[in-house]
Amino acid sequence: MDPKTALDGMDFTPEDERLIKEKWEELLQSCTKICKNDEDWEFIKRAFFLAKEAHG
């Protein structure tokens, strides 16, 4: 999931976009650290999907 695609149509300043990208990368790094196997990663992807659907 790309944060830029998820936020299309929203008006953000260049600083907002930089911060979103930075925090997105930090989040992905955190996920990588906690995922010990494919099953863990599938749970994380499902959580992102459900969060996106809830806010979509």
Secondary structure, 3 states (H helix, E strand, C coil): CCHHHHCCCCCCCHHHHHHHHHHHHHHHHHHHHHCCCHHHHHHHHHHHHHHHHHHC
